[in-house]
């Protein structure tokens, strides 16, 4: 999805304002010079570390003002239709079980890295996908059985977690809200289907 042009610009830190000021000073002194970004950033970082609290105060004030600006603009900001809000995830909720392919990956990832050091994360994932596709149905069975056991355990745990949540949320209202529970179950089924699709794609 493209960036929303109407969304308020993110707030800047005091250090970001300091770097911006350094860049502007450098441009004034050396208008024709080409800036080596990594070297420039290193110099800024070293200079920032040696600055006193009083010297940093100017940039901290700028950051505070920008934070106020950002919060004010975000209050008036209306996200475009179709942009989904992030779903709240309870850290205490049971974790979704991995698919057979992900169990396979966790077992063979270190082996692939040892055999071909220097591969990027993306290349390692690609290699694992190729290995999985070449694995026979018989050799995939141990991973599929393990995934099935973990899924079964997850379904029991999530059922217990939800029933516990209903009691905490108010058992008296439970009979009038059967549809809500079904909606949540549907969401989980869809998520599990997505996992299966990812496995097939690999």
C-alpha positions in Angstrom: 0.0 0.0 0.0 1.3 3.5 -0.9 2.2 6.1 1.7 -0.7 8.4 2.7 0.3 11.9 1.6 -2.1 13.5 4.2 -0.6 11.6 7.1 1.3 13.9 9.5 5.1 13.9 9.2 6.6 11.8 12.0 8.1 13.5 15.0 11.9 14.2 15.0 14.2 13.4 17.9 16.7 16.0 19.3 19.5 14.1 17.6 17.7 14.2 14.3 17.5 18.0 14.6 21.2 18.2 15.4 22.1 16.1 12.3 19.9 18.3 10.2 21.6 21.4 11.5 25.0 19.9 10.9 24.0 19.1 7.3 22.8 22.7 6.7 26.1 24.1 8.2 28.1 21.8 6.0 26.2 22.8 2.8 26.9 26.5 3.6 30.6 25.9 4.1 31.0 23.4 1.2 28.2 24.0 -1.3 29.9 22.0 -4.1 31.2 19.2 -1.9 29.8 15.7 -2.1 28.8 14.3 1.3 29.9 10.8 2.3 26.8 9.9 4.4 28.3 7.2 6.6 31.4 9.3 7.4 29.2 12.4 8.0 26.9 10.4 10.3 29.9 9.1 12.3 31.3 12.6 12.8 27.9 13.9 13.9 27.6 11.0 16.4 31.0 11.7 17.9 30.3 15.4 18.2 26.9 14.7 19.8 28.5 12.5 22.5 30.9 15.3 23.5 28.3 18.0 23.7 27.1 19.3 27.1 23.5 19.1 28.2 23.2 22.9 27.7 24.3 22.6 24.1 21.9 19.7 23.5 19.1 21.7 25.2 18.4 23.7 22.0 17.7 20.6 20.0 15.7 19.0 22.8 13.4 22.0 22.8 12.9 21.7 19.1 12.1 18.0 19.5 9.5 18.8 22.2 7.8 21.4 20.0 7.8 18.9 17.1 6.2 16.3 19.4 3.4 18.7 20.3 2.9 19.5 16.6 2.8 15.8 15.7 0.3 14.8 18.5 -1.9 17.8 17.5 -1.9 16.8 13.8 -2.5 13.1 14.6 -5.7 14.0 16.6 -7.2 15.6 13.5 -5.8 12.9 11.1 -8.4 10.5 9.6 -6.8 7.4 8.0 -8.1 6.5 4.5 -10.9 4.0 4.2 -9.7 0.4 4.0 -6.7 1.0 6.2 -7.0 -1.6 8.9 -6.2 -0.8 12.5 -3.7 -3.1 14.2 -5.4 -5.9 16.1 -4.6 -5.9 19.8 -2.6 -9.0 20.7 -2.8 -10.3 24.2 0.8 -11.4 25.2 -0.8 -14.0 27.4 -2.7 -15.7 24.6 -1.4 -19.0 23.3 1.0 -18.7 20.4 -0.1 -20.0 17.0 1.6 -23.2 16.2 4.2 -23.4 13.3 3.4 -25.2 10.1 5.2 -28.4 9.0 7.4 -26.2 6.7 8.4 -23.8 9.5 9.4 -26.8 11.7 11.4 -28.1 8.8 13.1 -24.7 8.5 14.0 -24.4 12.1 15.7 -27.8 12.0 17.7 -27.2 8.8 18.4 -23.5 8.9 21.6 -23.8 10.8 22.8 -26.6 8.5 22.2 -24.4 5.4 24.1 -21.6 7.0 27.1 -23.9 7.8 27.2 -25.3 4.3 26.9 -21.9 2.6 28.2 -19.2 4.9 27.6 -15.6 3.8 24.1 -16.2 2.5 21.5 -13.5 3.2 18.4 -14.2 5.3 16.3 -14.1 2.1 18.7 -16.6 0.3 18.6 -19.0 3.2 14.8 -18.9 3.2 14.8 -19.5 -0.6 17.2 -22.5 -0.2 15.0 -24.0 2.5 11.9 -23.6 0.3 13.7 -25.5 -2.5 14.8 -28.2 -0.1 11.2 -28.6 1.2 9.8 -28.8 -2.3 12.3 -31.6 -3.2 11.5 -33.5 0.0 9.3 -36.5 -0.6 5.8 -36.8 1.0 7.1 -39.7 3.2 10.0 -37.6 4.5 7.6 -34.7 5.2 5.5 -36.9 7.5 7.5 -36.4 10.7 7.2 -32.6 10.4 3.5 -32.8 9.5 2.8 -35.1 12.5 4.6 -32.7 14.8 2.7 -29.7 13.3 -0.6 -31.6 13.8 0.2 -32.3 17.5 1.2 -28.7 18.1 -2.0 -27.5 16.4 -4.1 -29.9 18.5 -2.4 -28.5 21.7 -3.0 -25.0 20.5 -6.7 -25.6 19.9 -7.1 -26.9 23.4 -5.1 -24.0 24.9 -7.0 -21.4 23.0 -10.3 -22.9 24.0 -9.2 -22.8 27.6 -7.9 -19.3 27.2 -11.2 -18.1 25.7 -13.4 -19.7 28.3 -11.2 -18.1 31.0 -11.7 -14.7 29.2 -15.5 -15.2 29.1 -15.6 -15.7 32.9 -13.4 -12.6 33.5 -15.4 -10.5 31.0 -18.7 -11.4 32.7 -20.3 -14.8 32.3 -23.8 -13.3 32.8 -23.6 -11.7 29.4 -22.4 -14.8 27.6 -25.8 -16.2 26.4 -26.5 -12.9 24.5 -23.2 -13.0 22.6 -22.8 -16.3 20.8 -22.1 -14.6 17.5 -19.0 -12.8 18.8 -17.3 -16.1 19.8 -18.0 -17.6 16.4 -16.5 -14.5 14.6 -13.3 -15.0 16.5 -13.2 -18.7 15.6 -13.7 -17.8 11.9 -10.8 -15.4 12.1 -8.6 -18.1 13.5 -9.7 -20.6 10.8 -8.8 -18.0 8.2 -5.4 -17.4 9.7 -4.7 -21.1 9.8 -5.7 -21.4 6.1 -3.2 -18.6 5.4 -0.5 -20.7 7.1 -1.4 -23.7 5.0 -1.3 -21.5 1.8 2.2 -20.2 2.8 3.3 -23.8 3.2 1.9 -24.8 -0.2 3.6 -21.8 -1.8 6.9 -22.9 -0.6 
